[in-house]
């Protein structure tokens, strides 16, 4: 029986388990996929490499091996396989996006930028690539360029929270807290359950010394994520604010 490859990885795994099939390059790719589903990345690599021994130009196997290596944090090997896939077919936006991710994870911002730009040229609506491109500018100390990219994304996608959130964080780094506050409030109008906005608002008002308002938003965050480590640290910050206020109040008392 020959193996008819499907995009449904679970289906592939079921077929492999119940049918005697021809062990061709697609068979080993399917085995690699099944190991990826189980987070067994080293075993997945082995199967993709066997597939490539049968067909060295199998772009699916190259991309599969690259994703396995990326999860193993072996970024140079991931990049090598993506370059091989690119040499076989240079118009696959996923290849350039994955190259960008691996360069970014490997602290090579310049090559990450080049590949995210190429991704966007091939797939103009790829918002993930646009976000990552902005991030590479941030990491390169190019805050103005990052802001420009975020503004461009938001102009086309006004309700896209990841871009709004990243831009708000950038404003916080630049100590432009009022601009950040405006964006966090905008996010809450889009999604009232977006708890990260409560944290951002609390920090911004804290930095502006508007402590009562800061505490209000800190408490909203704590209510949303009561068991998080951040919530525990915020409890400490709230206690510190109340203690400081009480000391200030007592210092203003005069004996008559």
C-alpha positions in Angstrom: 0.0 0.0 0.0 1.4 3.5 -0.9 1.0 6.3 1.5 -1.1 9.3 0.4 0.1 12.2 2.5 -2.5 14.4 4.2 -2.2 17.8 5.9 -4.0 16.3 8.9 -1.1 15.0 11.0 -3.4 13.1 13.4 -4.8 11.3 10.4 -1.3 10.4 9.1 -0.5 8.9 12.5 -3.6 6.8 12.5 -2.9 5.5 9.0 0.7 4.6 9.9 -0.5 2.7 12.9 -3.1 0.5 11.0 -1.7 0.0 7.5 1.3 -1.7 6.0 2.7 1.0 3.7 5.5 1.7 1.4 8.4 3.3 3.2 9.1 6.2 0.9 10.0 9.8 1.8 6.4 10.7 2.6 6.2 7.8 5.1 9.2 9.2 7.0 7.8 12.7 6.9 4.6 11.4 8.5 6.6 9.6 11.2 8.4 12.9 11.8 5.1 14.7 12.1 3.8 12.2 14.6 6.9 12.7 16.8 6.5 16.5 16.6 2.9 16.1 17.9 4.4 14.3 20.9 7.1 16.9 21.4 9.7 14.2 20.7 11.8 16.5 18.6 15.1 14.5 18.4 13.2 11.5 17.1 11.3 13.8 14.6 14.7 15.0 13.3 15.8 11.5 12.6 12.7 10.7 10.5 12.9 13.9 8.5 16.6 13.2 7.8 15.8 9.7 6.6 13.2 11.3 4.2 15.9 13.6 2.9 18.2 10.7 2.3 15.6 9.4 -0.2 14.8 12.8 -1.7 17.2 15.7 -0.8 14.9 18.2 -2.4 11.9 17.4 -0.2 11.0 20.9 1.1 8.5 19.5 3.5 11.2 17.4 5.2 13.6 20.4 5.3 10.9 22.5 6.9 9.9 19.7 9.3 13.6 19.2 10.4 14.0 23.0 10.8 11.0 23.2 13.2 12.3 20.2 15.2 15.7 21.8 15.5 14.2 25.2 16.4 12.4 23.4 19.3 15.7 21.9 20.3 17.2 25.4 20.2 19.7 24.3 17.6 19.1 27.4 15.4 22.1 27.0 13.1 20.9 23.6 12.0 17.3 24.9 11.5 18.6 27.7 9.4 20.7 25.3 7.3 17.6 23.2 6.4 15.5 26.3 5.7 18.1 27.6 3.3 18.1 24.2 1.5 14.3 24.4 1.2 14.6 28.0 -0.1 17.1 26.8 -2.7 14.5 24.3 -4.0 11.6 26.7 -3.9 12.2 30.3 -3.2 8.6 31.6 -3.2 7.3 30.0 0.0 6.6 32.8 2.5 6.7 30.2 5.3 10.3 29.4 4.7 11.3 33.1 5.0 9.2 33.6 8.1 10.8 30.6 9.8 14.2 31.8 8.7 13.4 35.2 10.3 12.3 33.5 13.5 15.5 31.4 13.8 17.7 34.3 13.1 15.8 36.3 15.7 16.2 33.5 18.2 19.9 33.3 17.3 20.4 37.0 18.0 21.0 37.9 14.4 18.6 40.8 14.0 19.9 42.0 10.6 19.2 38.7 8.9 16.0 38.3 10.8 14.9 41.7 9.4 15.8 40.7 5.8 13.7 37.5 6.0 10.7 39.1 7.6 10.7 41.8 4.9 10.9 39.0 2.3 8.0 37.2 4.0 5.9 40.4 3.9 6.7 40.9 0.2 5.4 37.4 -0.6 2.5 37.6 1.9 1.5 41.2 2.6 -1.2 40.3 5.1 1.1 38.3 7.4 0.7 40.2 10.6 3.0 37.9 12.5 5.9 38.7 10.2 5.1 42.4 10.6 5.1 42.2 14.4 8.4 40.3 14.3 9.9 42.9 12.0 9.0 45.6 14.4 10.5 43.6 17.2 13.8 43.2 15.4 14.0 47.0 15.1 13.3 47.3 18.8 16.1 44.9 19.6 18.4 46.8 17.3 17.7 50.0 19.2 15.7 51.4 16.3 12.7 52.5 18.3 11.4 55.0 15.7 11.5 52.4 13.0 9.7 49.9 15.3 7.0 52.5 16.0 6.6 53.2 12.3 6.0 49.5 11.6 3.5 49.2 14.5 1.6 52.3 13.3 1.4 50.8 9.8 0.0 47.5 11.2 -2.5 49.3 13.4 -3.6 51.6 10.5 -4.6 48.5 8.5 -5.8 46.5 11.5 -7.1 48.9 14.1 -8.3 46.1 16.4 -5.2 44.0 16.3 -4.3 43.8 20.0 -0.7 42.3 19.6 0.4 45.4 17.7 -1.4 47.7 20.1 0.2 46.0 23.1 3.7 46.0 21.6 3.4 49.7 20.7 2.1 50.5 24.2 5.1 48.6 25.7 7.4 50.6 23.4 5.9 53.9 24.6 6.5 52.7 28.2 10.1 52.1 27.5 10.3 55.6 26.0 8.6 56.9 29.2 5.6 58.2 27.1 3.1 56.9 29.6 0.1 58.9 28.5 0.4 57.5 25.0 0.7 54.0 26.4 -2.4 54.6 28.6 -4.4 55.6 25.6 -3.5 52.4 23.8 -4.2 50.2 26.9 -7.7 51.7 27.2 -8.3 51.1 23.5 -7.4 47.4 24.0 -9.9 47.1 26.8 -12.6 48.5 24.5 -11.8 45.8 22.0 -11.5 43.1 24.6 -12.6 43.9 28.2 -11.0 40.6 29.4 -7.5 41.5 28.2 -5.9 41.4 31.6 -2.4 42.6 30.4 -3.9 46.0 29.7 -4.9 46.3 33.4 -1.3 45.6 34.4 0.0 48.1 31.8 -2.4 50.8 33.0 -1.4 50.2 36.6 2.3 50.5 35.9 1.8 53.7 33.8 -0.3 55.4 36.5 2.2 54.3 39.1 5.0 55.9 37.0 2.9 59.1 36.8 2.6 59.0 40.6 -1.2 58.6 40.3 -1.1 55.9 42.9 -4.9 55.6 43.7 -5.6 54.9 40.0 -2.6 52.6 39.8 -3.9 50.5 42.7 -7.3 50.3 41.1 -5.9 48.8 37.9 -3.5 46.6 39.9 -6.4 45.1 41.7 -8.3 44.5 38.4 -5.2 42.5 37.2 -5.0 40.5 40.5 -8.7 39.7 40.1 -8.1 38.4 36.6 -4.9 36.4 37.4 -5.0 35.8 41.2 -2.5 32.9 41.3 0.2 34.4 39.0 3.6 35.5 40.2 2.9 39.0 38.9 -0.2 39.2 41.1 1.9 38.3 44.1 4.4 41.0 43.4 1.5 43.5 42.8 0.1 42.7 46.3 3.5 43.8 47.6 3.5 47.0 45.6 0.0 47.9 46.7 1.0 47.3 50.4 4.0 49.6 49.7 1.8 52.3 48.3 -0.6 52.2 51.2 2.3 52.2 53.7 3.9 55.2 52.0 0.5 57.0 52.0 0.0 56.3 55.7 3.5 57.6 56.6 2.9 60.7 54.6 -0.4 61.2 56.3 1.1 60.8 59.8 4.0 63.2 58.9 1.5 65.9 58.2 -0.1 65.7 61.6 0.8 68.5 64.0 0.4 68.6 67.7 -1.7 71.6 68.7 
